[in-house]
């Protein structure tokens, strides 16, 4: 699998929209994915970034950042959102009632991870004392035309070559 993007942003909420835009633009330019699936990914990326920024509040780093990486393989695309917080065990998260249960309305927090799980094809969490990485997978091949000029513009703007 090849990394096609790495973006490091300050741990401030005003950068979530930037991350969402960059990831969505890259995916729409380079992958054969329906627009609705790109919208799902944008929401999942927003949730993962929000969680990462919250986790970074516990970081010992002088300038904790959120690192976003996009990896591509012929049959899938993976987006990884990483923080430098204290980590967590996703298996120990409280279970929420189904969305059809009125008791679900009693939960004001903790809905981001279940939402991410429902929006992407696969998700995994690599977490430890040095931080957490959330890997979100969308299945689907490369764009039929191999991408367009948007992908090339993003490659040049976001690369270290300029």
C-alpha positions in Angstrom: 0.0 0.0 0.0 1.3 3.5 -0.9 0.9 6.6 1.2 -0.5 9.4 -1.0 -0.8 12.0 1.7 0.5 13.0 5.1 -0.8 16.2 6.8 0.1 17.4 10.2 -2.2 20.1 11.7 -2.2 21.9 15.1 -4.6 20.4 17.6 -7.2 23.1 17.1 -10.8 22.6 15.9 -10.5 25.2 13.1 -8.3 22.7 11.3 -11.0 20.0 11.1 -12.6 21.6 8.0 -9.2 21.8 6.3 -8.5 18.1 6.9 -12.0 17.1 5.8 -11.7 19.2 2.6 -8.2 17.8 1.7 -9.1 14.2 2.3 -12.4 14.5 0.4 -10.7 16.2 -2.5 -8.1 13.5 -2.7 -10.6 10.7 -2.5 -12.9 12.2 -5.1 -10.1 12.8 -7.5 -8.3 9.5 -7.2 -10.9 6.8 -6.3 -14.0 5.3 -7.8 -16.3 6.1 -4.8 -19.8 7.3 -4.7 -20.4 10.9 -3.5 -22.5 9.6 -0.6 -19.5 7.5 0.5 -17.2 10.5 0.4 -19.7 12.4 2.6 -19.6 9.4 5.0 -15.8 9.5 5.0 -15.8 13.3 5.6 -18.0 12.9 8.7 -15.9 10.0 10.0 -12.7 12.0 9.5 -14.3 14.9 11.4 -15.2 12.7 14.3 -11.8 11.1 14.4 -10.1 14.5 14.3 -12.3 15.8 17.1 -11.4 12.8 19.2 -7.7 13.2 18.4 -7.8 16.9 19.4 -9.5 16.1 22.6 -7.0 13.3 23.4 -4.1 15.6 22.7 -5.2 17.7 25.7 -3.5 14.9 27.8 -0.4 14.9 25.7 3.0 15.8 27.2 4.2 17.1 23.8 4.9 20.8 23.6 2.9 21.3 20.4 0.6 18.2 20.1 -0.6 17.7 16.5 -3.0 15.6 14.6 -1.4 13.6 11.8 -3.6 12.6 8.9 -2.3 10.0 6.5 -4.0 8.5 3.4 -2.9 5.2 2.1 -4.0 3.6 -1.2 -4.1 0.1 -2.5 -5.8 -1.1 -5.7 -8.9 -2.2 -3.9 -9.1 0.2 -1.0 -8.2 3.5 0.6 -7.2 3.9 4.2 -7.3 7.2 6.2 -5.3 7.2 9.5 -5.9 9.9 12.1 -3.2 9.9 14.9 -2.8 11.8 18.1 -0.2 11.9 20.9 -2.7 11.5 23.8 -2.6 8.9 26.6 -4.4 6.3 24.5 -7.6 4.3 25.4 -9.0 0.8 25.1 -11.9 0.9 22.5 -13.2 -2.4 23.9 -13.9 -0.8 27.3 -16.1 1.9 25.9 -19.7 1.8 27.3 -22.3 0.2 25.0 -25.0 2.5 23.7 -28.6 1.5 23.1 -29.6 1.0 19.4 -30.5 4.3 17.6 -34.1 3.3 17.6 -34.2 3.1 21.5 -35.4 6.3 23.1 -32.8 5.8 25.9 -30.2 6.7 23.3 -31.2 10.3 23.7 -29.7 10.2 27.2 -26.2 9.9 25.7 -24.6 13.3 25.0 -21.1 12.0 24.6 -19.4 8.9 23.3 -21.2 8.6 20.0 -18.3 9.4 17.7 -16.7 6.0 17.6 -20.0 4.1 17.0 -20.7 6.7 14.3 -17.3 6.2 12.7 -17.9 2.4 12.7 -21.2 2.9 10.9 -19.8 5.2 8.2 -16.7 3.4 6.9 -16.2 -0.2 5.7 -13.7 -1.1 8.3 -12.1 0.6 11.3 -9.3 -0.3 13.7 -7.7 1.4 16.6 -4.0 1.2 17.5 -3.8 2.8 20.9 -1.1 2.9 23.7 0.4 5.4 26.1 2.0 7.3 23.2 -1.3 8.0 21.4 -3.9 6.5 19.2 -4.2 5.9 15.5 -7.7 5.4 14.0 -7.5 3.5 10.7 -10.6 3.9 8.5 -11.0 1.9 5.3 -13.2 2.5 2.3 -13.3 -0.2 -0.4 -13.3 0.8 -4.0 -10.8 1.0 -6.8 -8.9 3.8 -8.4 -10.8 6.3 -10.6 -11.3 5.0 -14.1 -9.3 7.8 -15.6 -6.5 7.5 -13.0 -7.5 10.7 -11.3 -7.7 14.3 -12.6 -5.8 17.5 -12.3 -7.1 18.0 -8.7 -5.0 15.0 -7.6 -1.9 16.5 -9.2 -2.6 19.9 -7.6 -2.9 18.3 -4.2 0.2 16.3 -4.8 2.3 19.4 -5.6 0.8 21.6 -2.9 1.1 19.0 -0.1 4.5 17.6 -1.1 7.8 18.7 0.2 9.1 19.2 -3.3 7.9 22.8 -3.9 
